[in-house]
Amino acid sequence: DADVTQTPRNRITKTGKRIMLECSQTKGHDRMYWYRQDPGLGLRLIYYSFDVKDINKGEISDGYSVSRQAQAKFSLSLESAIPNQTALYFCATSDPGQLQPQHFGDGTRLSIL
Amino acid sequence: KNEVEQSPQNLTAQEGEFITINCSYSVGISALHWLQQHPGGGIVSLFMLSSGKKKHGRLIATINIQEKHSSLHITASHPRDSAVYICAVRDFGNEKLTFGTGTRLTIIP
């Protein structure tokens, strides 16, 4: 089983719908992150959380919200999806520390029509 | 904000060739992360380094802190190495990463 699991893997939906992407991890990491990846751009940070009671905005948080339900679960919501939110979304986890790598899920490919 | 540039953007090589992918950044960092993105989209961590050199199998990563530059080398390249290789840097006092746009590597049998 994957250490960082994202669901769904693929989703096609319509403009205006509410969407939730879920991430769960078995690595026991405190830090969790949500990124989006667009063609030709590097991964960009949407939100991150350093523990269950901690939520922080990343560089592109507008139009998104998150929930850290437990140490192992971090969900990303699009309250009212728009076509320019079509992208590949990744969840990642890490231990604290400058030399700790981030561990990524397999991604969720989201298309908004 | 750190600016991360990778070169080349695309690289095609024959099986067995020695591969070098470069990453440069604009501001001093505490660590640099090399990642591999498979054709199916999944991302795997390859190396995290702050100085010197690391080796894992046929992959070698080096970093020159003074020149703000890192290289990822692949020896005896194989078609299964075909992927996008991503460099990401971590600024001092900040656990967030800034990512490059990736190098797409294709190894032809």
Interface residues (C-beta under 8 A of the other chain):
Chain A: R31 G40 L41 G42 L43 R44 L45 Y48 G58 L88 F90 A92 S94 P96 G97 Q98 L99 Q100 P101 Q102 H103 F104 G105 D106 G107 R109
Chain B: V4 S30 A31 H33 L35 G40 G41 G42 I43 V44 S45 M48 S50 I86 A88 R90 F92 E95 K96 L97 T98 F99 G100 T101 G102
